């Protein structure tokens, strides 16, 4: 069985998915799609998920969560009425996290360990996993969105996930917990502008075709014009992971689970890219 990144996905984390009672009807397709995607990913028998959340934000450096067990209470600090406290307990992978930090450092990236027992998860990390892995079977390592990293650096960080996984013989699913377009407005029911939704659909189509080279070439223009979440940094890291997988000779194809749906002007969908 192939070691390294075996699949990479964009997964939504809109806070109304945190508790079913808060999920509006037009977002049910996101919940249903994320649940179906999780079934498909777990059938691949991954050794761990690496989650790059748009809501764990670090200014300067790259950190990996090195705890052997992740346990705590997740509160959405920007929406505590929607996620006032969801308890979680999930396995970590300290060996992989340490190897990932070492790989980042070997590539010249500023990197360090997050091994504090007081660390609490952001909702961007937890919400997708509630659907993708509801029984908390798959170990998790988190990595942040780094403000001072440009797209090229984010891609290197994603490539390092593949390299570390190959070195340890791990089968890894990379999860970019992020919206596509993300020019937010007040009003959960409001969609992205037609122009931004069209940009999202073009990028999604590239991923569904497994056209990673084309997606990378267009990405600076796309992320700017679509106002991608966190300037597209988690998406760029995912593209880096896929580029590394493709460089190993893998022929890629993508698939969408569920529909495209809005949340306060953002565009969201469940998209996975994996081997044909």
Buried (B, 14 or more C-beta within 10 A) or exposed (E): EEBBBBBBBBBBBBBBBBBEEBBEEBBBBBBBBBBBBBEBBBEBEBBBBBBBBBBBBBEEBBBBBBBEEBEBEBBBEEBEEBBEEBEBEBBBBBBBBBBBBBBBBEBEBBBBBBBEEEBBBBBBBBBBBBBBBEEBEBBBBBBBBBEEBEBEBBBBBBBBBBBBBBBBEBBBBBBBBBBBBBBBEEEBEBBBBEEBBBBBBEBBBBBBBBBBEBBBEBBBEBBEBBBBBBBBBBBBBBBBBBBBBBEEEBEBBBBBBBBBBBBBBBBBBBBBBBBE
